[in-house]
Amino acid sequence: MEYSNAHRLAQDIRHSEEYQTYHGLKDEVMADETTAALIKEYKKLQVKLQMAAVSGQQPDSDDMQRFQGITALLFGKPEVSQYLLAEMRLQQALADIFKIVTEAADIDMGIPGV
């Protein structure tokens, strides 16, 4: 298989508006250690809560309250909110690309929404 198209796709991703916006905001937001730590905890809790939901378990109420508190703190700062939304847009673009590639290969990855 020839991988030159994959390398062009990687270059296109790096030059995309979604990537550029995300990385520009990331550098700014992650420069603050407290914000970076909160984002790390936010993402950790997000995955934990999503895993509980996917497995049909009730999420831990302490984790849920902590997640809601951190979410309010992070989204209360405009630059952090912009960063997190930019990250979501980049993730959606990558998910769309992944869907196109897996459909082309006729592979069902068993991932909801993909």
C-alpha positions in Angstrom: 0.0 0.0 0.0 1.2 3.5 -0.9 1.3 5.9 2.1 2.0 9.2 0.3 -1.7 10.1 0.4 -1.8 9.5 4.1 1.2 11.8 4.5 -0.6 14.5 2.4 -3.7 14.0 4.6 -1.6 14.6 7.7 -0.2 17.7 6.1 -3.7 18.9 5.2 -4.8 18.3 8.8 -1.9 20.4 10.1 -2.8 23.2 7.7 -6.5 23.1 8.5 -8.3 25.9 10.2 -9.4 23.5 13.0 -5.8 22.4 13.7 -4.4 25.9 13.5 -7.0 27.4 15.8 -6.7 24.5 18.3 -2.9 24.7 18.6 -2.8 28.5 18.8 -5.2 28.4 21.7 -3.6 25.4 23.3 -0.2 27.1 23.7 -1.9 30.1 25.3 -4.2 28.2 27.7 -1.7 25.5 28.8 0.9 28.1 29.7 -1.1 28.6 33.0 -0.2 25.6 35.2 -3.5 25.8 37.2 -5.6 25.8 34.1 -3.6 23.0 32.5 -4.1 20.9 35.7 -7.8 21.6 35.7 -8.1 20.7 32.0 -6.2 17.4 32.7 -8.6 16.6 35.6 -11.6 17.6 33.4 -10.6 15.2 30.7 -9.9 12.4 33.1 -13.3 12.8 34.7 -15.0 13.1 31.3 -13.6 9.8 30.2 -14.5 8.1 33.5 -18.1 9.4 33.3 -18.4 8.4 29.7 -17.1 4.9 30.4 -19.6 4.5 33.2 -22.4 5.6 30.8 -21.3 3.2 28.0 -21.1 0.3 30.4 -24.6 1.0 31.8 -23.4 2.0 35.2 -24.6 4.9 37.3 -21.9 7.5 37.4 -20.3 8.3 40.8 -22.1 11.3 42.3 -18.9 12.8 43.6 -17.2 12.5 40.2 -20.3 14.0 38.6 -20.3 17.0 41.0 -16.5 17.5 40.6 -16.9 17.4 36.8 -19.7 19.9 36.9 -17.7 22.2 39.1 -14.6 22.0 36.9 -16.7 22.5 33.8 -18.2 25.7 35.2 -14.7 27.0 36.1 -13.2 26.2 32.7 -16.0 27.4 30.6 -16.2 30.5 32.7 -12.9 31.7 31.2 -13.4 32.8 27.6 -10.0 31.7 26.4 -10.4 28.3 27.9 -13.9 27.9 26.5 -12.6 28.8 23.1 -9.8 26.2 23.4 -12.1 23.4 24.5 -14.6 24.2 21.7 -11.7 24.3 19.2 -10.5 20.9 20.5 -14.1 19.5 20.0 -14.2 20.9 16.4 -10.8 19.3 15.6 -11.9 16.0 17.2 -15.1 16.1 15.1 -13.1 16.7 11.9 -10.8 13.8 12.7 -13.8 11.5 13.5 -15.3 12.5 10.1 -12.0 11.6 8.4 -11.9 8.3 10.3 -15.4 7.4 9.2 -14.6 8.1 5.6 -11.4 5.9 5.8 -13.2 3.0 7.6 -16.1 3.1 5.2 -13.7 3.0 2.2 -12.1 -0.1 3.8 -15.5 -1.6 4.5 -14.6 -2.0 8.1 -17.1 -1.7 11.0 -15.1 -0.5 14.0 -18.1 -0.9 16.3 -17.8 2.7 17.5 -21.0 4.6 18.0 -21.4 7.5 15.5 -18.6 6.3 13.3 
